[in-house]
Amino acid sequence: MSQPVLPVSAIDFLNDLKNNNNREWFTAHKEFYQQQLGFVEGFVDAILANLNLHDVIETPTGKKSMHRIYRDTRFGKDKTPYKTNWSGSFRRATKYRRGGYYYHFETGNAFIACGFWAPNPQDLKRIRDDIAFDAKPLRNILNSAAFIKSFGTLRGETVKTAPKGYPADHEAIDLLRYKQYLVVHRFTDEEFLSAGFFESICQALRDMRPFLDYMSEVLVTDINGVID
């Protein structure tokens, strides 16, 4: 059985849009855009179906997961009206499954990610407290062969020295310094444009689960291990 494929025409549309990022061109090509959007929604539906084989996602459809192509130009210097990528996110179901998945399809910048981009202060403290108490469970995940092969290392912004309340010489200071806890898998253009792109995405999403399961356990229990 053949794997779902992201059509070349959907990628070509984005590349053309990069060179013609204005309302006149987009309006003239809107019917083609809507056709390509439908193709991408179908591809993302297939990813969602596969993801639900090993996780529980509350996002109901690929269409519901996708971000709008229209940019908010009110506050930034970049006034181009349209995004030049297909992107979206899947939300994990219930408070017992924390975190979510993000996908971004674009020539030269195709990737999927998961984790905690802007954790609230309570969540960030809970993560750090768990690491400070025993960093071994997280290190075991980050040092596993599957994690290193798929993601390399943990990503995210860090504080320059030590976060308030934690000693600078703590043995896990490298993990405690993170303000974001992100896992990212980037695809080369060769991988992005290949027939195996779908399976590569699905494998990387499976490889993310140990990290998300660890974070979920940390964030849904208190310091005594009691479910919130």
C-alpha positions in Angstrom: 0.0 0.0 0.0 1.4 3.4 -1.0 2.2 6.0 1.6 0.3 9.4 1.7 2.3 12.0 -0.2 2.5 15.8 0.1 1.9 16.9 -3.5 4.7 18.7 -5.3 2.1 21.2 -6.5 1.4 22.3 -2.9 5.1 22.9 -2.4 5.4 24.7 -5.7 2.5 27.0 -4.7 4.4 28.1 -1.6 7.6 28.8 -3.7 5.6 30.9 -6.1 3.9 32.7 -3.2 7.3 33.6 -1.8 8.1 35.5 -5.1 4.6 37.0 -5.4 3.5 37.8 -1.8 0.8 40.3 -2.5 -2.9 40.3 -2.5 -3.3 40.8 -6.2 -1.4 37.6 -7.1 -3.0 35.6 -4.3 -6.5 36.6 -5.4 -5.8 35.6 -8.9 -4.6 32.2 -7.7 -7.0 31.6 -4.9 -8.8 28.8 -6.5 -5.5 26.9 -7.0 -4.6 27.7 -3.4 -7.8 26.2 -2.1 -7.2 23.1 -4.2 -3.7 22.7 -2.7 -5.0 23.4 0.8 -7.3 20.5 0.4 -4.4 18.2 -0.7 -2.4 19.3 2.4 -5.4 18.8 4.7 -5.6 15.2 3.4 -2.0 14.6 4.0 -2.3 16.0 7.5 -5.4 13.8 8.1 -3.2 10.8 7.4 -0.5 12.0 9.9 -3.2 12.5 12.5 -4.7 9.0 12.0 -1.2 7.5 12.4 -0.5 9.7 15.5 -3.7 8.4 17.1 -2.4 4.9 16.9 0.0 5.6 19.7 -1.3 8.8 21.3 -4.7 10.4 22.0 -5.2 13.7 20.2 -8.2 16.0 20.7 -7.7 17.9 17.5 -10.4 16.3 15.4 -9.2 16.7 11.8 -6.2 17.8 9.7 -8.3 20.8 8.6 -8.9 21.9 12.2 -5.1 21.5 13.0 -4.0 23.9 10.3 -3.0 27.5 10.8 -4.4 30.2 8.5 -2.2 31.3 5.7 -3.0 35.0 6.4 -0.4 36.8 8.4 -1.2 39.4 11.1 0.8 42.4 9.9 -0.3 44.9 12.5 2.7 44.8 14.8 5.7 43.4 12.9 8.0 45.1 10.4 7.2 42.4 7.8 4.1 43.5 6.0 3.8 40.7 3.5 0.2 39.4 3.8 0.7 35.7 3.5 2.7 32.9 5.2 4.9 30.9 2.9 4.5 27.6 4.7 1.9 25.0 5.6 1.8 24.6 9.3 -0.4 23.6 12.2 -0.5 21.7 15.5 -2.1 18.7 17.2 -3.2 19.0 20.9 -2.9 16.0 23.1 -6.2 15.0 24.9 -7.0 15.6 28.6 -4.9 17.3 31.3 -3.0 14.0 31.8 -1.3 14.3 28.4 0.6 17.5 28.4 2.2 19.1 25.4 1.4 19.0 21.7 2.9 18.5 18.3 3.7 21.2 15.7 4.4 20.7 12.0 5.9 23.1 9.5 6.2 22.3 5.8 8.4 24.7 3.7 11.3 24.2 1.3 14.5 24.9 3.2 12.7 24.8 6.6 10.6 21.7 7.1 10.4 20.3 10.6 8.1 18.9 13.3 8.4 19.8 17.0 6.9 19.2 20.4 7.3 20.4 23.9 6.7 23.6 25.9 7.3 26.9 24.1 6.1 29.3 26.8 5.4 27.3 30.0 3.7 29.3 32.7 5.8 30.0 35.8 4.2 27.2 37.8 4.8 24.6 35.1 8.4 25.8 34.6 9.1 25.6 38.3 7.6 22.1 38.5 9.8 20.9 35.6 12.9 22.4 37.2 12.1 21.0 40.7 11.7 17.5 39.2 15.0 17.9 37.4 16.8 19.3 40.5 15.5 16.3 42.6 16.5 13.7 40.0 17.7 14.5 36.5 18.3 10.8 35.6 14.9 10.1 34.0 15.2 13.0 31.7 18.8 12.4 30.9 18.1 8.7 30.1 15.6 10.0 27.4 17.9 12.7 26.0 20.8 10.2 25.9 18.9 7.4 24.2 19.9 6.3 20.8 16.5 7.0 19.3 16.4 10.6 20.7 19.9 11.5 19.5 19.2 10.1 16.1 15.9 11.9 15.6 16.5 15.2 17.5 20.2 15.5 18.5 19.6 17.5 21.7 17.1 19.4 23.7 16.2 22.8 22.3 15.0 26.1 23.7 16.1 29.4 25.2 18.1 29.3 28.4 19.1 31.7 31.1 22.7 32.8 31.1 23.7 31.6 34.6 21.3 29.8 36.9 17.6 30.3 37.4 16.5 31.9 40.7 16.4 29.4 43.5 18.8 26.9 42.0 22.6 26.8 42.7 24.9 27.5 39.8 27.0 24.4 40.6 24.0 22.0 40.6 24.9 18.8 38.7 21.9 19.3 36.4 22.4 23.1 35.8 22.6 22.5 32.0 19.0 21.2 32.1 17.8 23.7 34.8 18.8 26.7 32.7 16.2 26.0 30.0 13.3 28.4 29.8 11.7 26.3 27.1 11.8 22.6 26.7 11.5 21.8 23.0 12.2 18.8 20.8 12.7 19.4 17.1 13.3 17.2 14.1 14.4 19.0 10.9 14.1 17.5 7.4 16.5 18.2 4.6 14.9 19.2 1.3 15.8 15.8 -0.1 13.8 14.1 2.8 11.0 16.7 2.5 10.5 16.1 -1.2 10.9 12.3 -1.0 8.2 9.6 -1.2 9.2 8.5 2.4 8.4 11.9 4.0 5.2 10.6 5.5 6.9 7.7 7.2 9.8 9.9 8.4 7.3 12.2 10.1 5.4 9.3 11.7 8.6 7.8 13.1 9.8 11.1 14.5 6.4 11.6 16.2 6.7 8.2 17.8 10.2 9.0 19.0 8.8 12.1 20.8 6.6 10.1 23.0 9.1 9.3 25.8 9.8 13.0 26.3 6.1 14.0 26.3 5.3 11.1 28.7 8.0 12.2 31.1 6.8 15.8 31.0 3.2 14.8 31.4 4.0 12.8 34.6 5.9 15.8 36.0 3.2 18.3 35.2 0.1 16.4 36.3 1.4 15.4 39.7 2.5 17.4 42.7 5.8 17.0 44.6 4.3 14.0 46.5 3.3 12.2 43.3 -0.4 13.0 43.7 -2.5 13.6 40.6 -3.7 17.2 40.4 
